[in-house]
Amino acid sequence: MSTSTALPESHPRPSLLPLLVLGQGRDLASERGVECPGDLPPASDPDLVARARAAKAALGDRVFVLGHHYQRDEVIEFADVTGDSFKLAQQAAARPDAPWIVFCGVHFMAESADVLTSPDQTVILPDLAAGCSMADMAAISQVEDAWDDLVDAGIADRVIPVTYMNSSAAIKGFTGRHGGTICTSSNAKTALQWAFDETGGVEAGGKVLFLPDQHLGRNTAVRDLGLSPDDCVVFDPHKPHGGLTPEQLRDARMILWRGHCSVHGRFTTEAVEAARREIPGVRVIVHPECQYEVCELADEIGSTEAIIKTIAAAPDGTSWVVGTELNLVGRLRSMFPAQKIAFLEKNVCYCSTMNRIDLPHLVWVLESLVDGRVVNPIVVDPDVARWARVALEQMLALPGGTSKD
């Protein structure tokens, strides 16, 4: 993905930053394309903090700012609510009096908020290039082609799609059209059990097409539902028929999409073993988007919300190594100073797309609203939104359907 920020020669060039920031430049060749007019100082400039406070105060209750757990601290400071993606989308829907929802997260999260909010509300994503590598590993054309392969194999009538919240609105819409449900990492077990029940059960040959994170699907099926790793096959959209034979598809119970989180997929068994050698009595807690082998070695597995709650409930002085995004791990150290908290990997591992939402972009959208301009609105196609809502409402109908991811 390109991060070029070319500026006109007459414009003073800012100091180089690792992420695309607000300026006169543009990067329309990036994953989603972005154009950010304006002239703002770097996020570390104290004046920028004052400008954000002034703009937010001027807007008052007309704006509702949502901040995902993986956002930078300088952005979280201005969030009215913090949480994971589904919690934030629910919070947006619960504030119908706010005409503007500024979602400090990534593209699929803003889409979900647009699906769940009223037509009178506008969801804004401060940087349109803030995507999600996992969500982008399942394009709607690929998924439609994969379903055709399942039809050709004669099994589509026994397959229920279950799609992780971390997916595009188009994939959620596909799931709704085919009678499936959305899940979070907290309620994936419930969603999978429902899907198998809908097809008559595992013993009757029922199957799940799990999108787009293979690791969450495998961990849930094997660790929580008691299936064997041999019951799982990985569908690779870049290979004919997913790289699978009709027999493999017919024998499988879990058809896992070949997708993963670029952050959680980096954690290794070697890192877990090194932590146990180096930190006496350490507890290892990881996100279920991690590889199956890593989860097998961990003491605890949990969503972002679950990780926070688990560490909050632990006795003072407990040593933890945490396998999730680094912004959250750093914030956990500040939140729980009585605990000893370390990052699982030696290599720093931020979510680069999540970090595109910086203070310059936030100030830009807030000041634009003060001036009467709406920039970077997220609008989901009405037909896609209708079917995506069907899938999301099916999740809400599950036992514990409001669980967070």
Secondary structure, DSSP 8 states (H G I E B T S, - for coil): --------TTS------SS--SSS-EETTSSS-EE-------TT-HHHHHHHHHHHHHHGGGEEEEEETTS-HHHHTT-SEEE-HHHHHHHHHT-TT-SEEEEES-HHHHHHHHHHS-TT-EEE-S-TT---TTGGGS-HHHHHHHHHHHHHTT-GGGEEEEEESSS-HHHHHHHHHTT-EEE-TTTHHHHHHHHHHHTT-GGGT-EEEEES-HHHHHHIIIIIT---GGGEEEE-TTSGGGG--HHHHHH-SEEEES---TTGGG--HHHHHHHHHHSTT-EEEE-TTS-HHHHHH-SEE--HHHHHHHHHHS-TT-EEEEES-HHHHHHHHHH-TTSEEEESSSS----TTGGG--HHHHHHHHHHHHTT---SEE---HHHHHHHHHHHHHHHHSTTTT---
